[in-house]
Amino acid sequence: MNTLCKPWEHEVSRRQFLGTAAGALACGALGGLASAHAGEAMRGKEKQVLFVWLDGGMSQLESWDPKPDTQFGGPFRAIPTSIPGVHISELMPRCAKQMHRLSVVRSLCTKDNSHSAGVARIQRGDPKNRGVVYPFFGSAVAKLMGPTQSKLPPYVWIKPGSGGFITEDAGFLGPKYGSLAFGDGKPPEDLLRHASLSHEEDEERNELREMLNRRYAKRHRPAFTEASSYVFDTARELMARADIFDTSKLPAREVERYGRTQIGQHMLVARNMLEAGVRFVKVNSYGWDTHGDHFNGHVSLVRKFDRAFAAIIEDLAASGLLEHTLVVAMSEFGRTPRINGHIGRDHWPEAWSVAMAGTGLKPGSLVGATNDKGTFVKDSGHDIGALFHTWFSALGINSEKVEYNNHGQPLPVAHDEMTPIKEILA
Amino acid sequence: MQSRPSFRGGIAATLLALPLFAQAQSLPERIDFYVEAKALAAGQPLSPATGDEEFLRRVCLDFAGTLPSSEALAAFVRDPSPDKRAKALERLFEAPAFSERMAEAFNVMLMERNGENERWRSYLAEAFRAGKPWDVMAREIINPDFKEEALRGAGFFITRRLEKVGQQETDYPGLTRDTGRFFMGVDLQCCQCHKHLTVGDYKQVDFNGLFVAFQNAKLQEVSGEKKGASLAEGLLAKKYEFVSVLSGTKGETGPRVPFGVEVPIPPLAKEEQWLEAPDPKKKIPGVPRFSPLKELAERLACAENPYFARNLANRLWFLVMGRGLVEPLDLIHSENPPSHPELLDLLAAAIVEHKFNIKSILRELVHTRTYQRSSLLPEGAKETPEALFACAAERPLSAEQLMRSFLAATGESERVVESKGWEGVDGAKYGKKDFEKVFAAAFANAAKEPELSVNPTLKAALFLRNNELVLWSLKRRPGNLIDRLCALEDAGPIAEALYGSVLSRQPTPEEKAETAAFLAKHETSREKALGRYAWALLSSIEFFTNH
């Protein structure tokens, strides 16, 4: 074993320092709300998930699996990372410094190469067709693990554009397991208590409503009452924690470190939500579809991602959350090694990469490889079903045993002919 | 009617009940026979019949789209005449609100919140007002006539679906799928590329026979007098070829109603092809001599296509009973039998007999004991299988039903909807459009999602708790609910007015006592406290469903 210090251990993490100091000063004196919440969530040590969805396809060649100076390698160099001997694209200098915390699979080999099929197929884990619509990963976790002790909504989705309550993700699990979407990172409408009501008045009227519902439920079918109570309970918890969704109060230095970009700001909101105890946070970034002018496009996209992703990994590690949080960053497919006539790369499900980190995984591990030109995977590739098994395993769910019960129909939670990627599991 | 004793032993019970059927003459009696025989055979006790209050609330929500006024409710309860329910139903069926409500329900069903269009809505409302048969409506929707002013609105079903969305291809498959779903109760989507994997009846040719007719039509924007979206059918000269992505098997078809016979494509000489040639300069679509849409519309929407009547039977049953005889509504096929096979046959036959008149079929359905059964579970039961219809289903209220009921209950309907009574009112003023917008945002499903089941959402919960318009309605204003309550002194009448206005029923003694205790606690701030009490009733499940 190498007993020498690793280079990264000499870096003093600003957040780590703040976190420790804040703890010593009874939370909050230095770190503000965010640090206080971090402490709170850590006490529970409950498993959480950060899922970064790069809508479209991130080029593996311009990110986790560069092939410089080869036929399809493109113009960018590869740079060393915090793992000796491992190189990634020069577009990701910050992630390179976090590499020892990441677990990267370079041998993804999936099937669909169209968007309409890709988004759903990947996020639903492509189980075998059983005539039902499978849930997205976030809905699956919401179902299998429920909210954390924080009682905050279990599945929150931070995305550009409109927000709201997205039920489609839940598939056969039903709308209850859909996502609560923060459009442009902003909280849903009507989150804050109306100005005309005091907290006590609000509670009083709500207790009255609950009493009426209990009486009604005694003589009616239970299903609707249960669903209704659930949403009202969640509304109460959300209202009580409205502070964590207020992006206007984020400190300027934090904003800067994550990048003044959409993905940067959304990642920062995601960190606060994880710290507050949201079970599953998905962050969406759009525009990863560079069929033309690919290299200029990826300079912009990958650099923004690099800054935001490295910042959140660093923060989660510093606050200790990474120990029980699974982090995944992926897209629908990779991009073709061949460069098309528009200087673009097209969709390529044959050989691409995914980056992960956190609970249940071996930090600094690298699994699988592509051939020298990056066109196909060496040995056997991993399909999305194997990733679902891996993620569930990392979260402590035995995906080869646990089943959903869809009105009496037992359904496996992940593709039943696939298994976890053992090499990457801790 | 009281709940029946439960007999065990399926077949014996059914046989026992058979003589009933021999005597059953009317359609409602025959419907009840099938429902009750099955419940009996399953040993499932039936819920009691609705009381007068529950009945009137249900039918007003169903056919007027709003709550009964507390005066109407009181008068109905007092009325001793034995045929008062039939009379109330007849009044509702003949009121102008009926056609509006049906137009609303069919708009939500057929468009699934995918955009609004005034011409389309008035087409639907006029069709229901005039009692236009469903087969005629279906033909006008599938093969729209954009030249006839009164019928143009029907074209929205197609034109909306053919609008370009970003870079996506024109959604002919979606239009094909929805046509199958709404007019035949079959979701053929999977069959675009291969035979259905789980439904043996659905073949690739069934999808493509519809698809070929639709993809032959192009969305065309017409200017001038007939300004608006129109459809231009092209010349269809040969069959459409398709390949199964699974087996590689090739097939071809001309226009064909699913499960039906292919329409031959007539060989036409060039000069015969057009009845009216298109005018590209003036952007006027032509009329081909062979119109696949016309051929399909006539063959699909008729008594000879059994799926057409069965789908309507299933969907009307769903509309008033809260669950289809076949579920899901758009998966009618031989391996997915109805909960009550003979009943679906009976209804489908009756629909043909009634010449596809929707109102007259609804009239029959609402006179059944099944429709008029209470949603209270049978005594002692914790649950009862929905598919037995032994207990009325709780049905979701649409965003529109909720908005009207909310405004009616809070006594703000006149001000908001009719813009009357604003004199001397300070502060913010809201109109119908404001309320429609926020209620739709809080309670309507996402676009293109079927709006079929009760679906409480966090969004709706937050809306009820904190939205300005909700809280605004509960402030005292001349003549509104809180104003009327404030004018009352004693807790008893206050409870009666509250429960009557919001829940359309009288409070129980226990509930009256609760109201009294609450008011006693807030003697010094009664006005605000009443607002909170009314809020609790308005956000309760009892208010939020048609139960």
Contacts between the chains, C-beta under 8 A, distances in Angstrom:
chain1	res1	chain2	res2	distance
A	129	B	197	5.9
A	131	B	197	7.1
A	131	B	198	4.1
A	153	B	458	6.7
A	164	B	446	7.9
A	164	B	459	6.3
A	165	B	457	4.9
A	165	B	458	5.7
A	165	B	459	4.6
A	166	B	446	7.5
A	167	B	446	6.8
A	167	B	449	7.2
A	167	B	455	7.4
A	167	B	457	7.8
A	168	B	446	7.2
A	168	B	449	7.4
A	175	B	455	5.1
A	175	B	457	7.1
A	180	B	458	6.1
A	188	B	458	7.5
A	188	B	459	6.3
A	188	B	462	6.2
A	189	B	441	7.8
A	189	B	459	7.7
A	189	B	462	7.1
A	189	B	463	7.5
A	189	B	467	7.8
A	190	B	462	4.2
A	190	B	463	5.3
A	190	B	465	6.9
A	190	B	466	4.1
A	190	B	467	5.0
A	191	B	462	6.0
A	191	B	466	7.2
A	192	B	466	6.4
A	193	B	465	7.5
A	193	B	466	6.1
A	194	B	465	7.5
A	194	B	466	4.7
A	194	B	467	7.7
A	194	B	468	7.0
A	194	B	471	5.1
A	196	B	471	5.8
A	197	B	471	7.6
A	201	B	528	7.5
A	201	B	532	6.1
A	202	B	465	7.3
A	204	B	532	6.4
A	205	B	532	3.9
A	205	B	533	7.4
A	205	B	535	5.1
A	205	B	536	5.1
A	206	B	465	7.7
A	206	B	536	7.6
A	208	B	518	7.5
A	208	B	532	7.2
A	208	B	533	6.5
A	208	B	536	3.6
A	209	B	535	7.6
A	209	B	536	4.2
A	209	B	539	5.2
A	209	B	540	5.6
A	211	B	514	7.6
A	211	B	536	8.0
A	212	B	536	6.1
A	212	B	537	6.6
A	212	B	540	4.3
A	212	B	541	7.9
A	212	B	542	6.7
A	213	B	540	5.7
A	213	B	541	5.3
A	213	B	542	7.9
A	216	B	540	6.7
A	216	B	541	5.4
A	216	B	542	4.9
A	217	B	541	7.5
A	219	B	376	4.6
A	219	B	377	5.7
A	220	B	375	6.2
A	220	B	376	6.9
A	220	B	377	6.4
A	220	B	394	6.5
A	220	B	541	7.9
A	220	B	547	6.9
A	221	B	377	6.8
A	221	B	383	6.2
A	221	B	384	7.4
A	221	B	386	7.8
A	221	B	391	7.6
A	221	B	394	6.6
A	222	B	382	7.3
A	222	B	383	6.7
A	223	B	454	8.0
A	224	B	394	5.7
A	224	B	454	4.9
A	224	B	456	7.3
A	224	B	541	6.2
A	224	B	545	6.7
A	225	B	541	5.9
A	227	B	454	7.3
A	227	B	455	7.6
A	227	B	456	4.9
A	228	B	456	4.3
A	228	B	541	5.4
A	228	B	544	7.6
A	230	B	456	7.6
A	231	B	456	4.8
A	231	B	457	5.9
A	231	B	458	4.8
A	231	B	460	6.9
A	231	B	461	4.4
A	232	B	461	4.8
A	234	B	458	5.3
A	234	B	461	7.3
A	235	B	458	5.8
A	235	B	461	3.9
A	235	B	462	5.1
A	235	B	465	6.1
A	238	B	458	7.3
A	238	B	462	7.3
A	239	B	462	7.6
A	239	B	465	7.3
A	239	B	466	7.7
